[in-house]
């Protein structure tokens, strides 16, 4: 096992932690998907709140622990390498835990068209393993990570938590199944489950599977941007705000699989977002259409605009970071870490 202390890169962490740190001080917290984009930021915030964190990272032969390797040693962080699909490992992970944040998942929508079974095994069976282990170990709280993709193309906007669920990709189908398992365990066994539905999170450390880092990195590398459909509209939320929502859900959420959107209530098209990034990078970008980056026609989600009024009223959560401010911080981070990213044109978002 390795102990590390993730770097805290957001100026908003001190504000975020003041409201909720009392509930996490000294708590034994487990987190899956801890080495990833959101997971590594959440790990850092939990450590800053004084929690003892056991972090599950996906095992690989290189012993790569993702974004956690950028930090210094911290005695309150224990890293376990493994696989969320292994129920025995998951049971050991949650032994002695108070709360679990379940973020581990396959998230790339394009790959879900190619390998749908792997999404069921990881996203659905992995969630089942978490719920069963949490039930056996009598955890105080299970926080499940959903996604705005479960809503599909909006029937009405802004999208609230009662909006119909529409599985427009194998990925979204797997996350809907995960959500329903969480609700079933809350209803059937009284397991204290809270479901968080972040809309499109962005910020430092994000992979090139997402559109914003793809645009930023392509702009910084060459100025020529390959994109698919520019018309889809998204509700973009900066990562520190998303993390604050997770913590609020864990410390203030209900016990009956309550669902909370984490959204700004403001939406931008992909084309508009690219234009803002062009201004921030001071690059006169040449946008080229790449049909390989488009989703199948029936799978494209054209509009995601969230209503987070429930999270504001019940959790006291609301985003703190202006969209352009978040983009500016992201551009500077990617500029400093550009050497860590391969040719962005090889990634198809």
N, C-alpha and C positions, 0 to 999 in steps of 0.2 A: 504494500500500500504506500501511497505517496501523500504527503501533506503539502498543500500550496495555499497561497493567499492571492486571490484574483485582484487585479488592479481595479480601482474605482475611477472611472473616467468621466462620469457625468457630474456637472455642477449642481444637479438637482438632488443628489443622494442625501445631503444633510436635511433638506426639507422633507423628503419622502420618509426618512426613517424616524423623525421626531414624533409622528402621529402613532406609529405602530410598534416601535422598538420594545416597549414594555412587555408585549406578549411574546416576543421572540428571545429576549434576554435569557440565556442559559437553556433554551429549549433544544431538544434533539430533533433535528430536521433532516429528512432525506429528500433528495432531488434526483430525478432521472433526466437524462439528456443534459447533464450539467456542463458538458464540454462544448456545447453548441452556442449559437448566437445569443438567444434570449437566456438560455440556461446559465451561461457563464456570467452574464450581468446579474441575474437573480442570485447566483451563488455569492457574488461579491456583496450584494446588498444584505443578504442574510448574515454573512460574517460581520458586516459593519454593524448590524443590529445586535450582535452578541450571541447569535445562535451557534450551536455545534452542528456542523453540516457533514452528512455522509453523502457523497456525490457518486452516482453511477455514470460511468462513461462506457461507450461501446468498445468492447475488446477488439483489438487488432494486433497483428504480429509485430508492428512497429512500436507498440506501447505508447501510441500517440494519444495524448490527453487533451487535444484540441486547444481551445483558448485558455484553459486553465494553466497551461505551461508558461504563460506570460507573467505569472505572479510569483511573489516571494513566498517562503514557507510560512504556514500558519498552523499552529497546533490544534485549532478548532475545525480544521478541514481534513476529512479522510476521503480518499478517492478509491473507489472499487471499480475494476474493469470487469465487464461482463456483458450479458445480453438480456434485454427485457423479456425475451421469449422464454427464459428459463425460470420456471416457477420456484425452484428450490433456491436459486440465487436471490430472487426477489423477496422471498420470505426472510432470508438472512439479512437483506438490506433493511427491511422494515422492523426487525427485531430491536426493541428498545426505542423506536422512533415515536415521536409525539405527533408529527405532521409530515405528510409527503406531498411534494410538488411533482406531478407527473407530466414531464415535457417530452420524454423520449418518443420519437415517431419518425416514420418516413414522411417527408413533407413535399418532395418535388412532384408537382402535378404532372408534368410531361412523362416522368418515369412511371407514373401509375398507369398510364396507357400501355406501357411495355410489360410491366411486371405486377399486375394487380394482386396476385396471390401474396406476394411479399408484404403488401400493405395490410392485408387482412391479418397475416401472421404477426406483424410488428404492432400495428396500431390497434387491432381489436384484441388479439390474444394477449398482447403485452399489457393492455389496460385491464383485462380480466385477471391477469396475474397480480397486478397491483391491488385491485379491489379485494381479491381473495386473501392476499397477505395482510392487507390493512384490517380486514375483518378478523382474521385469526389473532392478530397482534393488538387489536382493540385501539387503533389509532384515534386520536382526538379529531383529526381532520384529514381529508383527502381532497387535494385541489387538482382537478383534471383540466388539461389544456384542450380546448376545442379550437374552432377556427371560424371566421366569417364565411368561409367557403361552403359551409353546410347550408347556407341560405340560398345559394345559387343566384341567378339573375333576379334582382329584386322585383317582387310583385307590387310592393309599396315601399316608399321611402319617407323618412329614414327607417331603417330596419330595426325593429325592437325584438326582444327575445321570444315573442309569440309568433313571429313571422314563420310561415311554412318552411320546412326543410326540404331541399331539393338536391338530390345527388347527381350533379352534372359531371362528375369525374369519379373514377374508382377511389381516388384520394378522399374526396368529400364523402363518399359512401362509407369509407372506413371510419372517418371521424364521427359521422352520424351514429354509426354502430357503437362507437366508444362512448358517446354521450348517453345513449340509451342504456348501455350497461351500467353506467354510473347512476342513472335515475332508478334503474331496477334494483340495484344494491341498496340504495337509500330507502326505497319503498319496502323491499322484501326483508332486509336485515337491519334496518335502522342505522346503516353506515353513514356517518356524517360526511357527505360529499358536497363540494362546491365546484361548479363548472364555470371556467373563464373562457370567453370567446373574444380573443383579440382580433381586431381588424388588422390591416396590413402594417405590421411593425417594421421599422427600418432603423438603421443606425450603424455605428462601428461594429466590426466583426462579422457582419452579415455576409453570407456566401453569395456567389454569383448566380445562384438559382433564382434570386429575387431581382426584380426589375431595377430598383433604385441603384444598388451597387453595380449592376451591369452597366447602366448608363454612365455612372460616375467613372468607373474604371476604363471603359471604352473612351470616354472623353479625355481622360488624363493620358491614356496610352497613344491615341492616334487622332482623336477628334472626329473619327468616322463611326457613327453609331448604327448598329444593326438591331432593328426592333421588329416585332410583329405588329399586332393591331395597336394603333395609337388611341383608339376611341374609348376602350374600357375605362371606367371611373372607379377610383379607389379612395378609401378613407385611411390615410396614412397616419400612424401613431409612432412617435419617437420611443425608442427602446426603454429609456428610464421611466417613462410614463406607463408603459406596459408592465414593467417590473413592479411599479408601485401598485398597480391593479392586482397583481398576483398576491402581494403581501396583504393588501386590504382584504382580499377574498379569504385569506387564511386566518386573519385575526378578527374579522368582523362579519364574515359571511354566515348564512344560515346552514342548517343541518340536513335539509331535505332536497339535495341536488338542485339548489337554486342556481340559475344561470345568469351570468353577468356579461353583457357586451362591454368591451373596452374599445371605445371609438371616440373620435373628435367631433363628429357631427358635421364635418366639412370634407368635401371630396374634390379630387383633382383628376383630370384625365392623364393617361400616360404621356400624351403629347405635351400637355401643359407642364407636367413634371420635368420632362426632358428640357423644355425651354428654360425653366428656373435653374436647372443644373448647369445649363450652358452659360448662364449669366454668372453663377457662382464660381465656375471653374475658369471663367474668362476665355472660353474656347468657343469659336464659331463652329458649332457642330454641324456635320452633314449627316442627316438621318436617312438611312437606306432601309427599304422594306425587305424583310427576310421571312418568306412564307413558312420556313421551318420553325420559326418561333411562334407561330400562331397555333392556338388550340383548335381541335376539330370544331366545326361550326356549332353543333349542338351542345358542346361542352364549355364554350366561352361564357364567362360570367361578365356581363356588360356593366353592371352597376352595383357597387357595394358602398353604401352610405349608412353609417350606424347611428342608432339612438342609444346612448349610454345613460339615460336618465335614471334607470334603476340603480346602476352602480353609484351614481352621484347621491341619490337619496339614502340608500341602504348601507353603502360602504364609505361614503364621504370621499369618493374618488372622482377626480376630473383631471384631464391632461394639463400639464404645465408648460409644455414646450411648443412654441410656434413652429409651423411647418418649415418655413424658410430658415429659422434658427437651427432646427434639427438637421436640415439639409446642409447648412453651412458647416456644422460640427462634423457631419459625416464626410463631406468633401475633404476637410482638413485631415481627418483620420485616414482616409483611403490614400490621400496624397503621401502621407508619412509611411504608409505600409504597402505601397504599390508593389514593392519587390516581392511581397508574399503572394501576389495574385498572378496567375498565368494569363495568357491572351484571352480576354473576355469574350472574344468572338467565337471561341470554342464552346461556350456555354449557351444552351438554348433555354431561355426562360419561357 
